[in-house]
Structure formats: structure tokens, C-alpha cells
Amino acid sequence: MAPIYHLCSHIQNAYRNNLKKIAVPYNKTFKAITNILYEEGLVQSVSSGDVHGPFQVGYQVPITPSNIASRRIWIDLKYRHGEPALQKMGVVSKPSRRIFASVEECQAIAASKSSNSLLKNQSLGQITILNTPYGIIEMKEALKKQVGGEVLCYAI
């Protein structure tokens, strides 16, 4: 598994420093998480690129063993009236302690009821990202598909 804590801390620190654009290493996990952040309106845009900058729109470079180390995901950060759109982002599952949630636990967390797991209830505006058999998806979509999975991270 990719070190998700690296992505969470990188994005959170970039917002704290009021940066406009950041680059994180490219991998499928990071790409899925950043796409969810984009769909939820917490970042302005997500694009692929390399160490020199994002690729032009419509321009695709195939991923090969010779260029994988230089690939990056470029994220344009979003601000509302000078305040960051994303206030906090944190990791739930770690390599040393993986946290899983069943469908029933996800329903309890989403409804802000107490659950038997180590997970906290969702606060208003919080998104929770899960790794499920359907891929990496947000908790709302997991509840629609009636599936649980490993809880990766959350963002407020």
C-alpha cells in the first residue's frame, strides 16, 4: 500500500502555507484519493504531469519503467474567501494498524451514532475514503453499493 500519510500531510501542509499548486508522487492510490477530493470540491483540479509541471490538456504520456520515477500528480488547491477549502486531512489506517469497517459500521458512522469500532463519527462536511472491492471510493458511494472496506483517510 502507498504511504497515504505522506499524501495527507503534504496536502494539509500545503494548505497551511497557502500554496496554489502542489505535486505529489504518482501512483494509483494517490490518483484515486485526489480524484475523490476533486469530486467533493475540496481541491480545484487534479492533473497528471512530471517533475517539470502538469501535462497539457489532452496530452497523455504512457507510463513506462523509464519515466515512472518522474511522474507526478499536480493538484490545484482551492480557497474560499482566503480560507482553505480543506481544513484537516488525516489517516485512519496505518501499515501497523489497519482499520476495517463493515456496512453496518459505515451506516452508524455516517449517521453519527456510536459504533463498536475504533472509528469516530463523521462530523458535518467530512468525507471518509474507503478501499473496497470496488476500488477506492467515498463512504457515501460505499453505502449505496452496500459494501464495507478498509478506512484509509478522512478530510474535513
N, C-alpha and C positions, 0 to 999 in steps of 0.2 A: 504494500500500500504506500502511496505517496505521502510524504510528511505534510499532512493537512495543517498542522500547527504553523508551518512556515508560511503558507498562503494566508491564514487568518491573521497572523501577526504582521505580515507585510502590508496587507490592505489596511488594517487598523492603524498602523504607524504612519502610513501614507496620508490617511485622513487627518491624523493628529497634526501633521506637518503641512497641511493644506496644499498637497501636491495635486496637479491637474491630471497627470498621466503616469502610470507605472507599468513595469514589465515584470512578469513572473515566469519561471521556467515552464516550458510546455510539457504537459502530459495529459492523458485523457481525464483523469480525476479533476485536475485543476480546471480544465476546459469545461467540464460538466458543472462544477460548482460556480464558476464565474458566469456561465450562461444562466444559471438559476438566479444569481444576483441581478443580472441584467433583466430577466423576465419579471422579477419582483420590483424593479425600479430603484434598486439600491446603487447601481452604477450606470453611467451614461452610455457606454458602449464597450464591446469586447471584440478584439480582432487578433488575428494571428500575425506573426512577424518574426523578425530575427533580432539580433543584438543591435542592429542599426536603426530599427524602427518598424512600425507596422507595414504590412504589405498593402499595396493599392487595392481598392475595391475591385473585386472580380479577378484579381491576380492570385493564383494558387501555386504554391511550390510544393511538390511532393516531398513527403518526409522520407529521408534515406538515412542510412547509418552514418554517412559523412556529414550531414547537416543537423542531426538531432540535437547535438550539444548547443548549437547556436539558436535554436528555435525558442521563441518567447510568446507569451500571451500578453497583449497590450490592453490595459484597462484604463478607460477614461473615467475618472471619479466624478461623482455628482454632488453638487452642493445646492441647498435651498436657502436663499436669503443669507448666504455666507456660512451657513451651518452644514456640516456633513450629513448626507442622506443616511449613511450607515453610522450609527453611534457606537456599536460594540459588536465584535465578532469573536467567537470562541470555539474551542474544540471540545467535544464531548468524549468521543472515543479516542484513545491513545493506543499506541502499539503495546504498551504494558497492561492496559485495561480496556478491553473492547466492550462497548455498551450496546446491547440489542434491545429492541422494543417490539412487542407483538402488536397486532392490530388493536387489541383491547387497550393496551398501554398507550398507544398513539391516540386513540379516541379520548382516553382520560386526560392525557397531557393537553390535547387541543381544546378540550372543554374546561380546562383549568381545575380539574378535580385531582385529588391526590391519587398517585399510583404507587404500586409496590416497588417500583424500580428506583434506581439512583438518579432518575431524570427529574428536573424541575418542571413545574408547569409553565406553559407558554404565556408570555406577557403580551400585551396589546401591540401589534405590529411586528411581532417576532416571527421569523421563519426558521424552520428546522429542516436540515438536509439529511436524508437517509440514503444508505446504499442498500438497494433491494434487488430481487431477481430481475426487475425491470430496468435496472441501472440506477444511477444516482438521480434521485428525484426529491422534490419538496414534500413535506408531510401532508399537505392538502391533497396532492396527487396520489400519494400512497394510500390515504384513506379512501379516495374514490375507487382505487383499484383493489381495496381490501387486502393490503399486504403490509407486513412489517419488515424490519431490517435493522442493520447497524446504524446507529445515530452518529453521524460524522461531526457536524458542527451546527451552530446557530448564528443568526445575525439579527440585530435589532436596529 
